[in-house]
Amino acid sequence: MELSVIIINYNTFQLTCNCIQSIQEKLIDVDYEIVLVDNASVECDPTLFKEKFPNINLIINPVNTGFTGGNNTGIEHSKGEYLLLLNSDTQLINNAPKICLDYIKQHKEVGMVSCQLTYPDGRIQYTTRRFRTIGWELLEIFPFYKLMPKEKREHLMLHHYFDHQSFANVDWVWGAFMLFPRSILAQLPKKKLSDDFFMYCEDVLWCWDFKQLGYQIHFLPQAKVMHVHKGSVSKDKWLKIRTTSIRNHAKFMKKFYPDLRWYIFAAIYYPKQYGALWIGKLFKKF
């Protein structure tokens, strides 16, 4: 088996069906399997997926293990030499997995490849990022980057500064589309994707782990996927999710930047949520 496409479903039956249908229509010239992990959904009987798509490998979790747990479960039940983690609220626009697979096979220094994601109306999603550093923060607060040539500025800053129309060597990408060799997992500390986070910020951590092993992460704009974004999340839960994401990013920074830099990050990056508390901690340092 060349490629395993791993999808996590949690109460997104129709979106997930659309995703699987797009794979069957667009993914060609690759020996692949689809591994669908249902994370204790209550929307409908998950066996309906098997009735609609008999060839998929359906794993039914008795409890919700989150995005990280679901992907690790899917990986355990997969056979592919390469793995594609694909959000349930995506649809292939072109043969994006094949494009990324061919590329990563030819570039052994690359540990992960991602694609161009767009909203349903065609707007591009800003999915490429840099790990936060004090220099990065200062560069954004005091916009000296505006003095740089446009192309250099875009690739230095990424995110919304980058038009996502050209190749980029990045620090981390969204977890909606991540393609990488299975062999890398054996090199990770836990021999699987880090499970520090149940959901949100796990993509940052996974990319961090890959980069620590010396691998590069590349963005390929020619590989295109539509991403509903928040499609698996109800509006009333979004505020809670946003808060969880902020806290997880803070935990990530505290773990990998445990010295004074973490307090500077906190004061700069989360002034409304935690600024007063962490600024107080900053003064206690002296």
C-alpha positions in Angstrom: 0.0 0.0 0.0 1.5 3.3 -1.1 -0.8 5.8 0.7 -3.2 5.8 3.6 -5.6 8.6 3.8 -6.8 9.1 7.4 -10.0 11.0 8.1 -11.5 11.6 11.6 -15.3 11.9 11.7 -17.1 13.5 14.6 -20.8 14.3 13.9 -20.0 15.4 10.3 -21.6 12.7 8.3 -22.4 14.7 5.1 -19.1 16.6 5.1 -17.2 13.4 5.6 -19.2 11.7 2.7 -18.3 14.7 0.5 -14.7 14.3 1.4 -14.5 10.6 0.7 -16.4 11.1 -2.6 -13.9 13.7 -3.7 -11.0 11.3 -3.0 -12.6 8.6 -5.0 -13.1 11.0 -7.9 -9.8 12.9 -7.8 -7.2 10.6 -6.4 -5.8 8.6 -9.3 -2.6 6.7 -10.2 -1.9 5.9 -6.5 -2.4 2.6 -4.6 -4.3 4.0 -1.6 -6.7 3.2 1.2 -9.1 5.4 3.1 -9.1 4.8 6.9 -12.1 6.5 8.5 -12.0 6.8 12.3 -15.4 7.7 13.9 -14.8 9.4 17.2 -17.9 8.3 19.1 -20.3 10.3 17.0 -24.0 10.5 18.0 -25.3 12.2 14.8 -26.0 8.8 13.2 -24.9 5.2 13.1 -21.3 5.3 11.8 -21.9 2.0 9.9 -23.7 4.1 7.4 -20.3 5.1 6.1 -19.6 1.5 5.3 -22.9 1.0 3.5 -22.2 4.1 1.4 -18.5 3.4 0.8 -17.9 -0.4 1.2 -14.1 -0.2 0.4 -13.1 2.1 3.3 -11.5 0.8 6.5 -13.9 2.0 9.2 -12.7 2.2 12.8 -15.4 3.0 15.4 -14.0 4.5 18.6 -16.2 3.9 21.7 -15.0 7.2 23.1 -14.0 10.5 21.6 -10.2 10.5 21.6 -9.8 13.9 20.0 -8.1 14.8 16.8 -4.7 13.5 18.0 -6.0 10.2 19.4 -8.2 9.7 16.3 -5.3 10.1 14.0 -3.0 7.9 16.0 -5.7 5.2 16.0 -6.1 5.6 12.2 -2.4 5.3 11.7 -2.3 2.1 13.8 -4.9 0.5 11.5 -3.4 1.8 8.3 -0.9 0.0 5.9 0.4 2.8 3.7 4.1 3.7 3.3 3.0 7.3 3.3 0.3 8.9 5.5 -2.1 11.7 4.7 -4.0 13.3 7.5 -7.0 14.9 5.9 -9.8 16.9 7.6 -13.3 15.6 7.2 -14.5 19.1 6.0 -12.2 19.1 3.0 -12.7 18.1 -0.7 -10.0 17.6 -3.3 -10.0 20.1 -6.1 -7.3 18.3 -8.0 -5.1 15.2 -7.5 -3.4 17.0 -4.5 -2.3 13.8 -2.7 -0.6 12.5 -5.8 1.2 15.8 -6.4 2.4 15.9 -2.8 3.3 12.2 -2.8 5.4 12.5 -6.0 7.2 15.6 -4.5 8.1 14.1 -1.1 9.4 10.9 -2.8 11.9 13.1 -4.7 13.0 15.2 -1.8 14.4 13.1 1.1 15.1 16.2 3.2 11.4 16.9 3.3 9.4 15.3 6.2 6.0 16.8 5.5 4.2 18.4 2.6 1.0 20.5 2.6 -1.2 22.0 -0.1 -3.1 25.2 -0.9 -6.4 25.3 1.0 -9.3 27.5 -0.1 -12.6 28.4 1.3 -15.7 27.2 -0.6 -16.0 30.6 -2.3 -12.4 30.3 -3.6 -10.6 32.6 -1.1 -7.2 31.3 0.0 -6.6 30.2 3.6 -3.4 31.4 5.2 -2.1 28.0 6.4 1.7 28.5 6.5 3.3 29.8 9.7 6.6 30.5 11.4 7.3 29.3 15.0 7.1 32.3 17.3 10.3 33.9 18.4 11.1 37.2 20.1 12.6 38.5 16.8 9.4 37.5 14.9 7.2 39.3 17.4 9.3 42.5 17.3 9.4 42.4 13.6 5.6 42.3 13.5 5.0 45.0 16.2 7.6 47.3 14.8 6.9 46.8 11.0 10.4 47.0 9.7 9.5 44.2 7.4 7.8 46.8 5.2 11.2 47.9 4.2 12.0 44.5 2.7 11.4 43.5 -0.9 7.8 42.0 -1.2 8.9 38.5 -2.1 11.5 38.3 0.8 8.9 39.7 3.2 6.3 37.2 2.2 8.5 34.2 2.7 10.0 35.5 5.9 6.6 36.3 7.6 4.3 33.8 5.9 0.7 33.7 7.3 -1.4 36.6 5.9 1.7 38.3 4.6 2.2 35.5 2.1 -0.2 35.1 -0.9 0.2 31.3 -0.9 0.6 31.3 -4.6 4.2 30.0 -4.7 6.4 27.3 -3.1 7.4 27.9 0.6 9.7 26.2 3.1 7.8 26.7 6.3 7.9 26.0 10.1 4.4 24.6 10.5 1.1 24.1 8.6 -2.5 23.5 9.5 -3.4 19.9 10.3 -6.2 19.9 7.7 -3.7 18.3 5.1 -0.5 16.8 6.2 1.3 14.2 4.1 4.5 12.4 5.4 6.3 9.1 5.4 5.3 6.5 7.9 9.0 5.9 8.7 9.3 9.2 10.5 7.0 8.1 13.2 9.6 5.6 14.4 12.0 8.5 15.0 9.6 10.4 17.2 10.0 10.2 21.0 6.7 8.3 21.5 6.9 6.5 18.2 3.6 8.2 17.3 2.2 11.7 16.9 2.6 13.7 20.1 -0.6 13.5 22.1 0.0 16.4 24.5 -3.1 18.1 23.2 -6.6 16.5 22.8 -7.3 19.0 20.0 -6.0 22.4 18.7 -2.3 23.3 18.5 -1.4 19.6 17.9 -0.4 20.5 14.3 2.1 23.0 15.7 3.6 20.4 18.0 3.8 17.7 15.3 5.6 20.1 12.9 7.9 21.1 15.8 8.8 17.4 16.3 9.4 16.8 12.6 11.7 19.9 12.5 13.6 18.8 15.5 14.5 15.6 13.6 16.0 17.8 10.9 13.2 17.5 8.3 11.9 20.4 6.2 8.2 21.2 5.8 7.2 22.3 2.3 4.0 24.1 1.0 3.0 23.3 -2.6 0.4 25.7 -4.1 -0.2 23.5 -7.2 -1.9 20.9 -4.9 -5.3 22.3 -4.2 -8.0 21.3 -1.7 -11.2 23.1 -0.6 -11.6 23.4 3.2 -14.9 24.4 4.7 -13.0 25.3 7.9 -14.9 25.1 11.2 -17.2 22.7 9.3 -17.0 20.2 12.1 -17.7 22.8 14.8 -21.0 24.5 15.7 -21.0 28.2 16.1 -22.0 28.1 19.8 -18.9 26.0 20.5 -16.4 28.2 18.6 -15.7 30.7 21.5 -14.8 27.8 23.8 -12.7 26.2 21.1 -10.8 29.5 20.5 -10.1 29.7 24.2 -8.8 26.1 24.2 -6.6 26.9 21.2 -5.1 29.9 23.0 -4.4 27.9 26.1 -2.8 25.1 24.1 -0.5 27.6 22.3 0.5 29.0 25.6 1.3 25.5 26.9 3.3 24.8 23.8 5.4 28.0 24.3 5.9 27.3 28.0 7.2 23.8 27.2 9.6 24.8 24.5 10.5 28.3 25.7 10.6 27.8 29.5 12.7 30.8 30.3 12.0 34.5 30.3 11.0 34.4 26.7 7.8 32.6 27.5 6.6 35.5 29.6 7.4 38.0 26.9 5.5 35.9 24.4 2.5 35.8 26.8 2.4 39.5 27.3 2.7 40.2 23.6 0.6 37.5 22.0 -2.2 37.1 24.6 -2.6 40.6 26.1 -6.4 40.4 26.4 -6.7 36.8 27.6 -3.8 36.5 30.0 -1.7 39.6 29.8 -2.3 41.0 33.3 -1.7 37.6 34.9 1.5 36.9 33.0 2.9 40.4 33.2 2.6 39.9 37.0 4.6 36.7 36.7 7.1 38.6 34.7 7.7 41.1 37.4 8.1 38.3 40.0 11.1 37.1 38.0 13.1 40.1 39.1 
